């Protein structure tokens, strides 16, 4: 009997979407169609591919209101925040179309008598994109748009929590006139993903998700000479120096900790504050956190929605409980948030002090509305603690001293180093992780490198 994938909304616990799982015969047919379609698509001039992708971008953005509401139902993000993902999609899609012309241009090493020489960026073939639920459009667009721009076919396997996101991409691309089968969507289980990764018709895998998920992708690809791009977990730190803009630091770090209920790979999960302003910072941070409104994400007044599922909330509660047993102090009374109830996806935000790196809440990914704050004596201690992690996606410093920011940033092991901001991707900069946060890069000119292969043309002239 054919199995189905059910998406349970964290808003009210009902099944919001149900889709049929692909069978092995479906995957085989999909890969065959993609291979054939890609051969024609790669011959389409790049400027025409870019124009089509711009039309698809516009078709998608035109439906922003409905798309935003679907995001809220699927993952529980407050409706006042969900439209921001459509705006972010627009920004990234636009940037990758614009950058494609430069990234995909022939590389000329310079003149040589009686020779013509250049390196051409060539499409790989079929790219498998495996996307997560927490930023379902922003993570997917990072690979889907440049992969198509480069002349690849794309198969998008979206999270079981956000299947409508893949369908909305498909609709926009079809409306823009993308040839049939150049972009396809796949609904399947983990075993089918592994089968796809191992299939010789898949040329590259772009995966965003957990560290165990990244290991599973690597294992499935191990018998092939195939590249994988992996954006995995994070435990992103912030360092607040005594010369910071205090109000800006508090406002931005509270938002960076609790936006999307803390379910962001680059969200702030640990903060190191100089001892000279530690108490003042903690008091201000708690006061602002207590102003959040936890509730139904479809209510415009809600600023903190549920986490994605009750089991995720329970895992976060266990991390808090373990830290408190080890001596941490919780500064937020959950009873202030009337909707919070253990056993449901609705949980209050939490701020912990008296924490250390012997606690999982300061070393393991939390992915929820919890942050630990530690006191430090200065730059050296902050650098040591920021680097005391198996993750390295982003890190931030809050200071008015640009030279200090550069000096500290050179020593922090991270893919992106921020000064006076956090939890943001500039599409003109490479998005990359180090250590267990992954490998490879998306966005910017660099992002095109893993979606193409170099082909050298070495032409000796006989005239």
Secondary structure, 3 states (H helix, E strand, C coil): CCCEEEEECCCCCCEEEEEECCCHHHHHHHHHHHHHHHHHHCCCCHHHHHHHHHHHHHHHHCCHHHHHHHHHHHHCCCHHHHHHHHHHHHHHHHHHHHHHHHHCCCECCCCECCEEEEEEEEECCEEEEECCCCCHHHHHHHHHHHHHHCCCEEEEECCCCCHHHHHHHHHHHHHHCCCCCCEEEECCCHHHHHHHHCCCCCCEEEEECCHHHHHHHHHHHCCCCCEEEEECCCCEEEEECCCCCHHHHHHHHHHHHHHHHHCCCCCEEEEEEEHHHHHHHHHHHHHHHCCCCECCCCCCCCCECCCCCHHHHHHHHHHHHHHHHCCCEECCCHHHCCCCCCCCCCCCCEEEECCCCCCHHHCCCCCCCEEEEEEECCHHHHHHHHHCCCEECEEEEECCCHHHHHHHHCCCCCCEEEECCCCCCCCCCCEECEECCEECEECCCHHHHHHEEEEEEEEECCC
